[in-house]
Amino acid sequence: MHSSSVAAYYDANTQPFYLDRWHPEDIHFGLFPRGCDATDHYVAVKRMTDAIVRPAVIRPHEMVVDAGCGVGGAALDIACDTGAKVLGLTISPVQVALAGGRSRDACLSDRVRFERADCSRALPCDNASIDVVVTIEAACHFDDKPNFLRECRRVLRPGGRLVGSDWMASAGLSECEYRETLQPVCDSWRLAGLESRSAWERMLGAAGFEVRECVDLADDVIPNATILARSKLDLMLECVNGGHSAAIAALWRDQYETLVRAWFERRFTIGRFFAVAV
């Protein structure tokens, strides 16, 4: 089952791959607008969180769900920045434990909690009980995105906001181009599939949302590919020194190679969306 494979993947790789090799608090990519320092990786990742969440205009009294919360970086940032209450959901028990520990360390347990959930199947919330749903680079793992979006619409109050981002296929790809370049990305990163920006707009509309924004971040995210390429070189040096098992090294090398290739060939991108429940 796909969801079990994703859970096992993140249980095994969250700490050694994402937190140790990418970012200590968040496992999504960074945003590098024109004129910003393309080497300040830490700030770029936090800038991405802010760019995604800002359109929702979250207020102190509101209830927020972070669907696919990873280790809780965005959820904790939202709580600190807005005063809202946040429920973080992830399919990985390891991530639930890591995120819960961070919430306690930050003295935010009264406003931020984390649970295990398969967001592709159901969100553990009552109908019309949530003000904002946030999802950052998580839905690409969901094998039923339309159902996930229907669940978001179910739990949101009328006028509730959905903000997020996801890994996407660039516009206009042929089936052959997708199969040649993006399917290897899906296979190595445990993705259910990559949709285009226009497909996301259609899915959001069909689920009962008014789409306010759906944009391809394109040039503002391409520096991440250069960072990944450098990380691959670091991995190769570590392997020479016996730093990782052959199996782990092969998996991570395949992930770097497939994604960097697709990104530099402009067949892979990241899109951001903002929609309102109607």
DOMARLUM-221617 format. One line per 8 residues: number of its first residue (from 1); their letters; for each residue y, x, z of N, C-alpha, C. Coordinates in steps of 0.02 Angstrom, whole numbers, plus 50000, padded with zeros to 5 digits. Last residue first. Example, Ala and Ser with C-alpha at 12.3 -4.5 7.8 and 13.67 -1.06 7.14 Angstrom:
REM DOMARLUM-221617
2	SA	49888,50642,50354,49947,50684,50357,50002,50645,50394; 49716,50660,50390,49775,50615,50390,49835,50660,50390
***
This chain:
REM DOMARLUM-221617
278	VAVAFFRG	51379,49191,49970,51413,49128,49951,51366,49069,49962; 51411,49350,50034,51365,49293,50034,51403,49229,50019; 51473,49480,49933,51487,49431,49985,51439,49372,49978; 51457,49658,49907,51447,49589,49887,51456,49543,49947; 51465,49814,49838,51494,49772,49891,51490,49700,49867; 51385,49972,49800,51399,49901,49788,51428,49867,49851; 51360,50122,49707,51384,50090,49768,51401,50017,49753; 51235,50232,49641,51283,50178,49634,51300,50148,49701
270	ITFRREFW	51192,50386,49574,51197,50346,49635,51251,50294,49624; 51076,50434,49443,51142,50429,49473,51137,50391,49539; 50993,50510,49306,50991,50487,49375,51062,50484,49401; 51023,50565,49189,50980,50506,49186,50972,50474,49255; 51089,50686,49175,51128,50624,49181,51085,50562,49169; 51028,50804,49186,51023,50772,49121,51058,50704,49119; 51048,50827,49321,51086,50868,49273,51082,50840,49202; 50955,50731,49371,51027,50727,49387,51068,50766,49336
262	ARVLTEYQ	50830,50772,49325,50855,50705,49307,50930,50700,49318; 50824,50901,49386,50821,50893,49314,50852,50826,49292; 50830,50868,49522,50882,50910,49493,50883,50903,49417; 50711,50793,49535,50775,50762,49545,50832,50802,49514; 50607,50885,49505,50613,50822,49468,50682,50792,49475; 50631,50993,49595,50631,51003,49523,50642,50938,49484; 50623,50938,49727,50683,50971,49702,50686,50972,49626; 50490,50889,49723,50546,50845,49734,50611,50875,49709
254	DRWLAAIA	50418,51006,49703,50415,50954,49652,50473,50905,49661; 50447,51071,49823,50468,51102,49760,50469,51050,49704; 50384,50984,49914,50457,50991,49915,50483,51022,49850; 50248,51001,49874,50281,50935,49875,50356,50943,49871; 50228,51139,49892,50220,51109,49826,50254,51041,49821; 50248,51153,50030,50292,51188,49984,50288,51157,49914; 50140,51078,50077,50208,51057,50091,50256,51089,50042; 50032,51157,50027,50039,51086,50009,50110,51061,50019
246	ASHGGNVC	50049,51282,50086,50051,51276,50013,50063,51203,49992; 50161,51282,50228,50094,51276,50198,50102,51266,50123; 50295,51400,50250,50269,51332,50243,50199,51334,50214; 50329,51536,50259,50361,51489,50303,50333,51419,50302; 50293,51655,50194,50242,51617,50230,50270,51564,50276; 50385,51716,50116,50378,51742,50184,50329,51702,50226; 50379,51638,50006,50358,51708,49999,50345,51738,50067; 50438,51524,50058,50366,51524,50042,50339,51594,50035
238	ELMLDLKS	50571,51562,50069,50533,51547,50130,50458,51549,50117; 50601,51573,49933,50603,51633,49975,50564,51622,50039; 50589,51439,49897,50545,51489,49865,50544,51553,49906; 50691,51381,49973,50621,51364,49986,50574,51416,49957; 50803,51434,49909,50790,51451,49979,50717,51438,49997; 50790,51368,49787,50785,51441,49789,50770,51465,49860; 50811,51237,49830,50746,51255,49801,50737,51331,49802; 50942,51243,49869,50891,51233,49920,50822,51250,49894
230	RALITANP	51006,51253,49746,51008,51310,49792,50954,51304,49846; 50977,51124,49701,50952,51181,49663,50953,51244,49706; 51048,51046,49793,50975,51042,49791,50945,51103,49755; 51178,51081,49757,51154,51097,49824,51078,51096,49826; 51180,51027,49628,51187,51099,49636,51163,51121,49705; 51170,50892,49661,51116,50923,49622,51119,50999,49627; 51289,50865,49725,51228,50865,49765,51170,50899,49727; 51385,50859,49623,51378,50922,49662,51316,50924,49706
222	IVDDALDV	51376,50722,49578,51338,50775,49543,51335,50841,49582; 51456,50627,49634,51395,50644,49670,51356,50702,49638; 51563,50600,49554,51577,50614,49624,51515,50631,49665; 51512,50566,49429,51541,50633,49438,51553,50651,49511; 51427,50431,49489,51423,50482,49436,51452,50550,49455; 51439,50307,49544,51478,50361,49574,51477,50425,49532; 51459,50153,49474,51420,50215,49466,51463,50272,49492; 51480,50002,49568,51507,50059,49530,51458,50118,49529
214	CERVEFGA	51523,49852,49601,51460,49886,49588,51476,49943,49540; 51605,49729,49699,51606,49796,49669,51534,49818,49656; 51577,49596,49720,51647,49617,49719,51654,49686,49686; 51470,49471,49681,51477,49543,49677,51551,49560,49671; 51411,49351,49784,51466,49364,49737,51479,49439,49738; 51238,49310,49801,51296,49350,49819,51348,49348,49763; 51110,49258,49780,51161,49217,49811,51222,49255,49835; 51019,49326,49705,51003,49317,49776,51056,49276,49813
206	AGLMREWA	51077,49339,49581,51020,49293,49587,51003,49279,49659; 51173,49439,49609,51194,49371,49591,51138,49320,49601; 51088,49548,49634,51133,49524,49686,51155,49452,49671; 51025,49562,49509,50985,49546,49569,51029,49519,49625; 51135,49595,49427,51096,49535,49414,51057,49514,49476; 51175,49717,49484,51222,49661,49482,51185,49595,49471; 51060,49794,49460,51080,49778,49528,51128,49719,49530; 51066,49802,49322,51010,49766,49352,51026,49748,49424
198	SRSELGAL	51181,49881,49308,51182,49812,49283,51125,49771,49312; 51133,50002,49362,51187,49966,49395,51190,49893,49372; 50951,50004,49357,51017,50021,49332,51070,49982,49371; 50825,50056,49476,50858,50005,49434,50926,50032,49411; 50676,50140,49502,50748,50146,49500,50777,50095,49451; 50540,50120,49619,50569,50117,49552,50644,50121,49557; 50488,50155,49740,50456,50100,49705,50480,50095,49633; 50463,50327,49781,50507,50272,49764,50468,50217,49727
190	RWSDCVPQ	50421,50455,49826,50391,50394,49853,50437,50333,49842; 50459,50568,49759,50501,50547,49815,50477,50482,49847; 50367,50582,49656,50372,50636,49706,50411,50615,49767; 50382,50462,49581,50317,50483,49607,50324,50533,49664; 50518,50459,49546,50489,50405,49587,50424,50428,49619; 50523,50575,49466,50564,50570,49527,50534,50517,49574; 50437,50538,49361,50419,50593,49405,50460,50595,49470; 50517,50432,49307,50454,50416,49340,50429,50475,49383
182	LTERYECE	50626,50497,49248,50635,50462,49312,50570,50444,49346; 50578,50563,49130,50621,50596,49178,50623,50562,49247; 50486,50486,49055,50484,50559,49051,50521,50592,49109; 50517,50353,49079,50449,50377,49094,50448,50454,49098; 50651,50350,49033,50634,50334,49103,50567,50364,49121; 50631,50381,48899,50672,50425,48941,50658,50413,49015; 50553,50270,48860,50526,50338,48854,50565,50386,48898; 50640,50164,48877,50578,50167,48917,50549,50237,48916
174	SLGASAMW	50809,50230,48880,50751,50200,48847,50691,50203,48893; 50957,50195,48971,50897,50236,48962,50843,50197,48925; 51079,50129,48999,51057,50138,48930,50996,50181,48919; 51140,50209,49147,51142,50154,49099,51113,50175,49031; 51026,50291,49260,51088,50288,49221,51083,50234,49168; 50952,50217,49401,50942,50244,49333,51009,50239,49297; 50995,50260,49571,50992,50216,49513,50976,50255,49449; 50992,50248,49745,50975,50290,49688,50965,50243,49628
166	DSGVLRGG	51126,50151,49818,51056,50165,49803,51050,50216,49747; 51223,50075,49947,51216,50119,49890,51142,50128,49877; 51322,49938,50016,51268,49987,50012,51273,50033,49952; 51353,49785,50100,51379,49847,50071,51322,49898,50069; 51380,49618,50115,51327,49667,50102,51359,49727,50069; 51452,49502,50229,51459,49555,50179,51397,49600,50175; 51472,49323,50243,51449,49388,50267,51449,49439,50210; 51497,49199,50193,51552,49246,50193,51534,49315,50220
158	PRLVRRCE	51381,49132,50305,51422,49120,50245,51484,49164,50247; 51286,49267,50382,51325,49206,50387,51362,49194,50321; 51129,49334,50333,51202,49338,50335,51233,49269,50343; 50995,49309,50316,51018,49327,50383,51094,49329,50389; 50985,49276,50178,50961,49230,50230,50993,49245,50298; 51032,49389,50111,51070,49327,50106,51050,49278,50161; 50929,49477,50146,50998,49492,50166,51040,49428,50165; 50824,49412,50081,50823,49418,50154,50893,49434,50181
150	RLFNPKDD	50863,49433,49950,50859,49364,49975,50858,49363,50052; 50849,49571,49947,50916,49543,49940,50917,49470,49963; 50709,49581,49961,50754,49612,50010,50823,49581,50007; 50670,49517,49843,50655,49486,49907,50698,49515,49962; 50717,49612,49747,50743,49543,49748,50729,49507,49814; 50637,49727,49785,50710,49726,49797,50738,49655,49794; 50499,49770,49830,50522,49703,49811,50596,49697,49827; 50477,49898,49871,50440,49876,49811,50456,49804,49791
142	FHCAAEIT	50599,50013,49917,50574,49945,49927,50539,49921,49864; 50659,50133,49893,50591,50135,49919,50559,50065,49923; 50785,50097,49856,50743,50128,49804,50670,50134,49827; 50847,50060,49973,50814,50008,49934,50771,50036,49877; 50915,50171,50025,50851,50152,50054,50812,50104,50009; 51051,50210,50018,50998,50249,49983,50929,50235,50013; 51095,50108,50142,51117,50170,50110,51057,50209,50084; 51155,49954,50184,51094,49989,50163,51114,50049,50121
134	VVVDISAN	51213,49833,50297,51226,49898,50265,51158,49926,50243; 51273,49674,50322,51213,49714,50310,51234,49776,50272; 51367,49581,50439,51367,49632,50387,51298,49665,50383; 51337,49473,50525,51401,49476,50489,51401,49524,50430; 51199,49365,50558,51225,49433,50547,51290,49429,50508; 51138,49244,50559,51154,49273,50624,51190,49340,50619; 51073,49162,50461,51145,49159,50471,51167,49187,50539; 50914,49161,50541,50956,49139,50486,51029,49139,50506
126	DCPLARSC	50874,49307,50642,50879,49235,50629,50923,49220,50569; 50781,49452,50593,50843,49421,50617,50841,49346,50600; 50704,49563,50531,50688,49528,50594,50749,49498,50628; 50678,49542,50361,50724,49569,50410,50714,49530,50475; 50536,49578,50259,50573,49532,50302,50620,49571,50348; 50500,49667,50150,50463,49605,50164,50505,49555,50203; 50581,49775,50145,50562,49745,50081,50529,49677,50091; 50587,49820,50273,50643,49780,50248,50629,49749,50180
118	DAREFRVR	50483,49827,50393,50476,49836,50321,50529,49791,50289; 50535,49905,50545,50530,49846,50503,50520,49867,50430; 50567,49957,50709,50527,49968,50649,50522,49902,50610; 50735,49971,50771,50669,49940,50769,50633,49960,50705; 50867,50015,50882,50828,50028,50822,50759,49997,50828; 51037,49980,50932,50966,49985,50944,50929,49991,50878; 51192,49990,51006,51153,50011,50948,51079,50016,50967; 51249,49950,51125,51275,49922,51063,51236,49940,51001
110	DSLCADRS	51189,50013,51229,51208,49944,51240,51233,49910,51176; 51172,50144,51187,51113,50100,51187,51131,50026,51199; 51263,50244,51182,51277,50185,51141,51220,50135,51142; 51264,50377,51226,51282,50323,51273,51301,50259,51235; 51211,50472,51147,51280,50455,51133,51306,50400,51179; 51080,50472,51190,51121,50532,51201,51195,50518,51192; 51039,50347,51141,51043,50359,51213,51088,50419,51228; 51044,50373,51004,51084,50320,51032,51093,50329,51108
102	RGGALAVQ	50950,50474,50992,51020,50489,50977,51066,50436,51006; 50834,50404,51024,50855,50459,51066,50928,50477,51054; 50829,50316,50916,50838,50291,50983,50861,50344,51032; 50805,50406,50811,50868,50368,50813,50881,50341,50883; 50676,50452,50845,50732,50499,50839,50799,50463,50845; 50603,50331,50842,50607,50371,50903,50666,50419,50901; 50621,50290,50708,50642,50246,50763,50651,50286,50827; 50561,50398,50641,50633,50388,50636,50659,50342,50691
94	VPSITLGL	50427,50375,50677,50459,50438,50696,50535,50431,50693; 50402,50251,50616,50404,50256,50689,50437,50321,50714; 50485,50192,50474,50454,50251,50504,50459,50252,50580; 50558,50092,50422,50486,50083,50420,50449,50139,50456; 50702,50036,50512,50668,50085,50471,50593,50074,50474; 50858,49972,50559,50789,49957,50541,50762,50012,50496; 50977,49948,50686,50951,49991,50634,50877,49978,50622; 51104,49846,50729,51031,49850,50731,51008,49892,50672
86	VKAGTDCA	51256,49859,50817,51217,49877,50758,51143,49877,50774; 51415,49792,50857,51346,49803,50876,51305,49814,50813; 51575,49879,50835,51526,49826,50821,51459,49843,50853; 51669,49977,50844,51655,49939,50905,51604,49884,50895; 51698,50064,50738,51720,49994,50734,51712,49955,50799; 51652,50194,50761,51714,50184,50724,51742,50113,50729; 51532,50180,50832,51587,50220,50861,51653,50202,50827; 51456,50102,50743,51469,50079,50811,51529,50115,50841
78	IDLAAGGV	51454,50188,50630,51483,50120,50626,51502,50095,50695; 51384,50299,50681,51453,50307,50657,51488,50239,50655; 51260,50241,50707,51300,50266,50763,51373,50276,50743; 51222,50210,50574,51227,50157,50625,51270,50179,50684; 51218,50337,50514,51268,50287,50493,51277,50233,50545; 51110,50397,50590,51176,50427,50584,51230,50377,50566; 50977,50355,50603,51030,50320,50639,51099,50348,50633; 50879,50408,50527,50881,50430,50597,50943,50405,50633
70	GCGADVVM	50860,50266,50425,50845,50337,50435,50845,50354,50509; 50883,50131,50400,50934,50168,50438,50919,50243,50446; 50856,50013,50326,50836,50079,50302,50881,50131,50334; 50994,49922,50357,50927,49914,50330,50905,49979,50296; 51085,49887,50488,51078,49944,50442,51005,49945,50419; 51179,49747,50528,51111,49773,50518,51115,49831,50469; 51299,49698,50648,51284,49734,50587,51210,49753,50586; 51410,49583,50713,51341,49607,50716,51323,49635,50648
62	EHPRIVAP	51579,49600,50783,51529,49581,50733,51461,49614,50744; 51688,49633,50858,51644,49581,50885,51584,49567,50840; 51762,49732,50785,51727,49749,50848,51677,49697,50871; 51726,49722,50606,51768,49710,50665,51728,49721,50729; 51726,49803,50449,51688,49781,50507,51733,49777,50568; 51751,49803,50304,51803,49792,50355,51770,49764,50418; 51676,49830,50191,51654,49775,50234,51705,49757,50288; 51727,49946,50130,51744,49880,50102,51724,49821,50146
54	RVIADTMR	51669,50054,50213,51739,50032,50218,51754,49963,50189; 51539,50095,50184,51549,50046,50237,51619,50016,50235; 51551,50190,50081,51506,50133,50074,51524,50077,50122; 51640,50284,50131,51655,50250,50068,51613,50187,50058; 51572,50329,50246,51636,50293,50253,51652,50254,50189; 51461,50394,50189,51452,50338,50235,51516,50296,50239; 51530,50495,50117,51491,50444,50082,51480,50383,50126; 51581,50572,50219,51628,50538,50174,51592,50483,50135
46	KVAVYHDT	51465,50627,50271,51502,50579,50312,51552,50539,50269; 51439,50711,50161,51390,50660,50181,51424,50606,50224; 51552,50794,50162,51539,50751,50104,51489,50696,50121; 51539,50867,50280,51594,50819,50274,51580,50770,50217; 51426,50946,50244,51425,50902,50303,51478,50848,50297; 51470,51020,50130,51415,50971,50126,51417,50922,50184; 51584,51088,50056,51582,51061,50124,51533,51002,50126; 51595,51126,49926,51548,51164,49967,51541,51136,50037
38	ADCGRPFL	51692,51058,49859,51623,51044,49839,51572,51084,49879; 51831,50987,49925,51791,51048,49929,51718,51033,49915; 51910,50876,49807,51880,50891,49872,51838,50954,49869; 51949,50854,49678,51997,50887,49721,51970,50903,49790; 51857,50707,49655,51896,50761,49624,51947,50788,49673; 51736,50678,49788,51787,50658,49740,51825,50718,49713; 51588,50685,49832,51633,50740,49818,51686,50718,49767; 51475,50632,49953,51524,50609,49903,51576,50664,49895
30	GFHIDEPH	51298,50664,49981,51369,50669,49995,51412,50644,49937; 51148,50565,50020,51187,50616,49984,51261,50612,50002; 51060,50542,50179,51084,50521,50112,51128,50576,50083; 51022,50566,50307,50977,50589,50254,50996,50562,50186; 51112,50636,50446,51104,50585,50394,51059,50612,50339; 51110,50744,50536,51121,50677,50561,51107,50621,50510; 51092,50870,50477,51064,50858,50544,51071,50787,50570; 51029,50886,50312,51086,50868,50354,51059,50849,50423
22	WRDLYFPQ	50922,50972,50248,50977,50937,50214,51037,50925,50259; 50827,51037,50325,50846,51068,50261,50906,51033,50227; 50808,50967,50443,50812,51040,50446,50840,51070,50381; 50808,50833,50398,50854,50855,50450,50862,50931,50452; 50714,50835,50286,50780,50804,50283,50829,50832,50335; 50601,50919,50325,50632,50920,50258,50704,50895,50261; 50563,50908,50461,50562,50973,50428,50598,50975,50361; 50595,50767,50496,50623,50825,50531,50621,50888,50488
14	TNADYYAA	50532,50687,50391,50601,50676,50414,50630,50738,50447; 50398,50702,50353,50449,50744,50322,50520,50736,50348; 50308,50615,50416,50290,50685,50409,50349,50729,50389; 50372,50492,50413,50347,50517,50477,50336,50592,50473; 50391,50480,50275,50449,50493,50318,50428,50516,50388; 50256,50459,50233,50297,50512,50204,50355,50530,50251; 50219,50345,50303,50185,50408,50317,50225,50468,50291; 50306,50252,50242,50309,50265,50314,50278,50332,50331
6	VSSSHM	50262,50257,50109,50331,50276,50125,50337,50293,50199; 50131,50208,50124,50142,50275,50097,50212,50300,50114; 50158,50080,50168,50122,50126,50212,50131,50198,50190; 50219,50026,50053,50258,50033,50115,50225,50080,50164; 50111,50025,49958,50170,50068,49949,50208,50079,50014; 49940,50042,50000,50000,50000,50000,50062,50044,50000
***
